[in-house]
Amino acid sequence: MNYEEIYDCIVTGQVSSDRIAKYLKDKSFYKYWRKRKEEEEEIYGQKEQRELDESMKEAFRQRDERKKKKQRNYKTSTIKYLPKHYAI
């Protein structure tokens, strides 16, 4: 088995804890393990950041839509209550 296969088996829960400890005692596997974990955490962090960015964009879009709707409602209600000689 190569390190990638061992790593995949570990992260999918197919390896017992005593066996994991044995693998992690191997310095070169431990180095590979740390590198893979760091890469995955970086990827996860980037995915999380993209989701957060998309969520913020949607929130801003909704806020802008509410502002536009409020402005349209204000203009409409103001025109209704103006005296006839002020009407456009």
C-alpha positions as protocol buffer text, in pm:
chain_id: "A"
residue {
  index: 1
  type: MET
  ca { x: 0 y: 0 z: 0 }
}
residue {
  index: 2
  type: ASN
  ca { x: 118 y: 349 z: -75 }
}
residue {
  index: 3
  type: TYR
  ca { x: 75 y: 652 z: 152 }
}
residue {
  index: 4
  type: GLU
  ca { x: -220 y: 789 z: -42 }
}
residue {
  index: 5
  type: GLU
  ca { x: -416 y: 465 z: -2 }
}
residue {
  index: 6
  type: ILE
  ca { x: -333 y: 445 z: 368 }
}
residue {
  index: 7
  type: TYR
  ca { x: -436 y: 807 z: 418 }
}
residue {
  index: 8
  type: ASP
  ca { x: -765 y: 754 z: 234 }
}
residue {
  index: 9
  type: CYS
  ca { x: -841 y: 445 z: 444 }
}
residue {
  index: 10
  type: ILE
  ca { x: -769 y: 635 z: 764 }
}
residue {
  index: 11
  type: VAL
  ca { x: -986 y: 937 z: 683 }
}
residue {
  index: 12
  type: THR
  ca { x: -1276 y: 715 z: 577 }
}
residue {
  index: 13
  type: GLY
  ca { x: -1265 y: 528 z: 909 }
}
residue {
  index: 14
  type: GLN
  ca { x: -1142 y: 195 z: 779 }
}
residue {
  index: 15
  type: VAL
  ca { x: -835 y: 177 z: 1007 }
}
residue {
  index: 16
  type: SER
  ca { x: -830 y: 110 z: 1382 }
}
residue {
  index: 17
  type: SER
  ca { x: -675 y: 364 z: 1616 }
}
residue {
  index: 18
  type: ASP
  ca { x: -384 y: 136 z: 1713 }
}
residue {
  index: 19
  type: ARG
  ca { x: -305 y: 82 z: 1347 }
}
residue {
  index: 20
  type: ILE
  ca { x: -321 y: 459 z: 1283 }
}
residue {
  index: 21
  type: ALA
  ca { x: -74 y: 515 z: 1567 }
}
residue {
  index: 22
  type: LYS
  ca { x: 158 y: 260 z: 1409 }
}
residue {
  index: 23
  type: TYR
  ca { x: 140 y: 438 z: 1070 }
}
residue {
  index: 24
  type: LEU
  ca { x: 200 y: 778 z: 1228 }
}
residue {
  index: 25
  type: LYS
  ca { x: 520 y: 653 z: 1395 }
}
residue {
  index: 26
  type: ASP
  ca { x: 667 y: 622 z: 1044 }
}
residue {
  index: 27
  type: LYS
  ca { x: 827 y: 966 z: 999 }
}
residue {
  index: 28
  type: SER
  ca { x: 786 y: 980 z: 623 }
}
residue {
  index: 29
  type: PHE
  ca { x: 416 y: 882 z: 647 }
}
residue {
  index: 30
  type: TYR
  ca { x: 366 y: 1137 z: 923 }
}
residue {
  index: 31
  type: LYS
  ca { x: 519 y: 1405 z: 701 }
}
residue {
  index: 32
  type: TYR
  ca { x: 286 y: 1299 z: 417 }
}
residue {
  index: 33
  type: TRP
  ca { x: -10 y: 1296 z: 659 }
}
residue {
  index: 34
  type: ARG
  ca { x: 58 y: 1650 z: 780 }
}
residue {
  index: 35
  type: LYS
  ca { x: 101 y: 1781 z: 426 }
}
residue {
  index: 36
  type: ARG
  ca { x: -228 y: 1627 z: 312 }
}
residue {
  index: 37
  type: LYS
  ca { x: -415 y: 1755 z: 618 }
}
residue {
  index: 38
  type: GLU
  ca { x: -283 y: 2108 z: 560 }
}
residue {
  index: 39
  type: GLU
  ca { x: -382 y: 2094 z: 192 }
}
residue {
  index: 40
  type: GLU
  ca { x: -732 y: 1973 z: 276 }
}
residue {
  index: 41
  type: GLU
  ca { x: -778 y: 2239 z: 543 }
}
residue {
  index: 42
  type: GLU
  ca { x: -663 y: 2506 z: 296 }
}
residue {
  index: 43
  type: ILE
  ca { x: -905 y: 2378 z: 34 }
}
residue {
  index: 44
  type: TYR
  ca { x: -1186 y: 2364 z: 289 }
}
residue {
  index: 45
  type: GLY
  ca { x: -1109 y: 2715 z: 404 }
}
residue {
  index: 46
  type: GLN
  ca { x: -1121 y: 2840 z: 43 }
}
residue {
  index: 47
  type: LYS
  ca { x: -1454 y: 2668 z: -16 }
}
residue {
  index: 48
  type: GLU
  ca { x: -1591 y: 2812 z: 306 }
}
residue {
  index: 49
  type: GLN
  ca { x: -1472 y: 3160 z: 202 }
}
residue {
  index: 50
  type: ARG
  ca { x: -1639 y: 3131 z: -140 }
}
residue {
  index: 51
  type: GLU
  ca { x: -1967 y: 3028 z: 25 }
}
residue {
  index: 52
  type: LEU
  ca { x: -1940 y: 3324 z: 263 }
}
residue {
  index: 53
  type: ASP
  ca { x: -1868 y: 3562 z: -27 }
}
residue {
  index: 54
  type: GLU
  ca { x: -2171 y: 3430 z: -220 }
}
residue {
  index: 55
  type: SER
  ca { x: -2388 y: 3466 z: 88 }
}
residue {
  index: 56
  type: MET
  ca { x: -2275 y: 3828 z: 135 }
}
residue {
  index: 57
  type: LYS
  ca { x: -2341 y: 3910 z: -231 }
}
residue {
  index: 58
  type: GLU
  ca { x: -2692 y: 3768 z: -199 }
}
residue {
  index: 59
  type: ALA
  ca { x: -2752 y: 3964 z: 122 }
}
residue {
  index: 60
  type: PHE
  ca { x: -2638 y: 4287 z: -48 }
}
residue {
  index: 61
  type: ARG
  ca { x: -2856 y: 4213 z: -350 }
}
residue {
  index: 62
  type: GLN
  ca { x: -3159 y: 4163 z: -126 }
}
residue {
  index: 63
  type: ARG
  ca { x: -3080 y: 4481 z: 67 }
}
residue {
  index: 64
  type: ASP
  ca { x: -3053 y: 4681 z: -254 }
}
residue {
  index: 65
  type: GLU
  ca { x: -3381 y: 4533 z: -379 }
}
residue {
  index: 66
  type: ARG
  ca { x: -3555 y: 4635 z: -54 }
}
residue {
  index: 67
  type: LYS
  ca { x: -3415 y: 4989 z: -87 }
}
residue {
  index: 68
  type: LYS
  ca { x: -3539 y: 5017 z: -446 }
}
residue {
  index: 69
  type: LYS
  ca { x: -3881 y: 4887 z: -349 }
}
residue {
  index: 70
  type: LYS
  ca { x: -3899 y: 5132 z: -58 }
}
residue {
  index: 71
  type: GLN
  ca { x: -3802 y: 5421 z: -289 }
}
residue {
  index: 72
  type: ARG
  ca { x: -4065 y: 5319 z: -547 }
}
residue {
  index: 73
  type: ASN
  ca { x: -4330 y: 5296 z: -276 }
}
residue {
  index: 74
  type: TYR
  ca { x: -4230 y: 5635 z: -137 }
}
residue {
  index: 75
  type: LYS
  ca { x: -4244 y: 5803 z: -479 }
}
residue {
  index: 76
  type: THR
  ca { x: -4582 y: 5647 z: -553 }
}
residue {
  index: 77
  type: SER
  ca { x: -4732 y: 5744 z: -217 }
}
residue {
  index: 78
  type: THR
  ca { x: -4595 y: 6101 z: -241 }
}
residue {
  index: 79
  type: ILE
  ca { x: -4747 y: 6155 z: -585 }
}
residue {
  index: 80
  type: LYS
  ca { x: -5089 y: 6032 z: -464 }
}
residue {
  index: 81
  type: TYR
  ca { x: -5106 y: 6290 z: -187 }
}
residue {
  index: 82
  type: LEU
  ca { x: -4979 y: 6596 z: -374 }
}
residue {
  index: 83
  type: PRO
  ca { x: -5238 y: 6860 z: -459 }
}
residue {
  index: 84
  type: LYS
  ca { x: -5351 y: 6851 z: -824 }
}
residue {
  index: 85
  type: HIS
  ca { x: -5162 y: 7163 z: -923 }
}
residue {
  index: 86
  type: TYR
  ca { x: -4833 y: 6991 z: -804 }
}
residue {
  index: 87
  type: ALA
  ca { x: -4903 y: 6667 z: -985 }
}
residue {
  index: 88
  type: ILE
  ca { x: -4675 y: 6577 z: -1269 }
}
